[in-house]
C-alpha cells in the first residue's frame, strides 16, 4: 500500500528531515556545514541562480552576509527552526509561495549532493531518498517540535549546548552568531521573553532525550 504524499499549502508549517543514505555522515567537517548554510540561504528564493551570483562576487573571502545587499529576494519558505547533525538534518518550514517547500528542498538536496560528491570524489545519492515531511497541524505540536529541532543535537548526543549548527543561537539572539537564516518569530512571539522560551525548550528537550526510544514517531512518517 503506497503512502499518501504530503500536500503543502501556503502559511502552513511542516517538519522536514532526512538522513544520509545507509545512515552515513553527510557533514564531514566545518566546510560541509558551512556549504549547507550557504545553500540554505541562497537557494531560498523564488528566483533561481543566486548561488552562481554569489560565486561571482569579487574577493576570495566571502560570507553569506556579503549577500545581504541584494534586496530583490522573495523567499519560498520561512525557516522557523533547523538543526544539522553529522548524518541528518531537521527543519521547521512555513511555506510562503506555491510549491515553495518542494522547490526549496529539491534545490538544496541537489546542490549539496553535487558539492559533496565532487569534493569527496563519489557518485550517486547522498540522502536516503526524498526528504521526509510531516504537516504540523496544531500550535501545541509546533511549539513541541521547535524544542525537538532546536536541541536535536542534544537529544541525539552530538556536540554540546553551544552546537553551532542549529537555530538555537538565533533564538537566543547571540551576538557572535555570524549567519542568520531563520525567522523564529512564530515561536518566540508566544513567550514573554527569550528566557521563558529557554525554560520551555530545556524542559522539553530533556524529556525527549530521556524518552528518545519512545518518541520514534518523530522520525517515522510518510515520505513527502
Helices and strands as residue ranges (DSSP letters): E 13-19, G 21-23, H 30-43, H 50-55, G 64-69, E 77-85, E 88-95, H 100-119, E 132-136, H 139-150, H 152-156, H 168-171, H 185-188, H 194-210, G 212-219
